[in-house]
Amino acid sequence: MKMTFDDSGDVAVLLVEESRIDASVAIQFKDRFRDLTEQGTGNVILDLSRVEFLDSSGLGAVVAARKLLGEGRLLELAGLTPAVDKVMTLTRMSTVFPIHADVAAALASHAVPARASS
């Protein structure tokens, strides 16, 4: 399971570089996710912009990934393709995960607004 992890900012970004998260790779996804994120302390944005297919096993793996982060860390989703977005909507996971149009929007949601000078 190929993933790219960038933990250089306040929020880590994990890009899934596969077109499918399904039964054949669900365990690999969870293991790789854990390996990449276990040392971090902040929230994680899961960039699914390259994922074209997500089945129930893949969905279970994403939910398990959320639990792997532990208390106080949030898993956010970004860049959902239409098929993945449909799965998230039909399963009501869109009420469980914060979902952003893309990584830029997800990062912007964490930006601290500038204070007005007096």
C-alpha positions in Angstrom: 0.0 0.0 0.0 1.7 3.1 -1.2 1.2 6.3 0.9 3.0 9.5 1.2 3.1 11.2 4.7 4.0 14.8 5.4 4.2 15.6 9.0 6.0 19.0 8.6 3.2 21.2 9.6 0.8 21.5 12.5 -1.5 19.0 10.8 -0.1 15.8 9.1 -1.2 14.9 5.5 -1.3 11.3 4.4 -1.9 10.8 0.7 -3.1 7.4 -0.4 -1.4 6.7 -3.7 -3.6 3.8 -4.7 -6.8 3.8 -6.8 -8.6 1.3 -4.5 -9.0 0.6 -0.8 -10.8 -2.7 -0.8 -10.7 -6.1 0.9 -7.5 -7.0 -0.8 -5.5 -4.1 0.7 -7.6 -3.1 3.8 -5.1 -4.7 6.3 -2.1 -3.2 4.5 -3.8 0.2 4.6 -4.4 -0.1 8.4 -0.8 -1.3 9.0 0.8 1.4 6.9 -1.5 4.1 8.4 -0.4 3.0 11.9 3.3 2.9 11.0 3.2 6.4 9.5 1.1 8.1 12.2 1.9 6.5 15.5 4.7 8.9 16.4 2.6 12.0 15.7 0.5 14.0 18.1 -1.6 16.1 15.9 -4.6 15.7 13.6 -4.2 13.8 10.3 -5.8 14.7 6.9 -6.3 11.6 4.8 -6.1 12.7 1.1 -8.2 10.3 -0.9 -8.1 12.2 -4.1 -6.5 9.3 -6.0 -8.9 6.6 -4.6 -11.5 5.7 -7.1 -13.0 2.8 -5.3 -13.8 2.1 -1.6 -15.7 -1.0 -0.6 -17.0 -2.0 2.9 -13.7 -3.4 3.9 -12.0 -0.2 2.8 -14.5 1.8 4.7 -13.9 -0.3 7.8 -10.1 0.3 7.4 -10.7 4.1 7.3 -12.8 3.8 10.5 -10.1 1.7 12.1 -7.5 4.3 11.1 -9.5 6.9 13.0 -9.4 4.7 16.1 -5.7 4.1 15.7 -5.0 7.8 16.2 -6.3 7.6 19.7 -8.0 10.1 22.0 -7.5 13.8 21.1 -6.4 13.3 17.5 -8.8 13.8 14.6 -8.8 12.1 11.2 -10.1 14.4 8.5 -10.9 13.3 4.9 -10.0 15.4 1.8 -10.3 15.2 -1.9 -13.1 12.5 -2.1 -13.7 11.3 -5.6 -17.4 11.0 -6.6 -17.5 7.2 -5.9 -15.9 7.5 -2.5 -18.0 10.5 -1.6 -21.1 8.5 -2.5 -20.0 5.7 -0.1 -19.4 8.2 2.7 -22.8 9.8 2.1 -24.8 6.5 1.9 -23.1 5.1 5.0 -23.5 8.4 6.8 -19.8 8.5 7.5 -20.0 12.1 6.3 -21.4 12.8 9.8 -18.5 11.0 11.5 -15.6 12.5 9.6 -14.8 16.1 8.8 -14.7 16.1 5.0 -13.0 18.8 2.9 -13.0 19.5 -0.8 -9.3 19.1 -1.0 -6.1 19.2 1.2 -5.8 23.0 0.8 -9.3 23.5 2.2 -8.5 21.1 5.0 -5.3 23.0 5.9 -7.1 26.3 5.6 -9.7 25.1 8.2 -6.8 24.8 10.7 -5.3 28.2 9.9 -5.2 30.6 12.8 -6.9 33.9 11.8 -4.7 37.0 12.0 -5.5 39.3 14.9 -6.4 42.9 14.1 -3.9 45.3 15.5 -5.1 47.9 17.9 
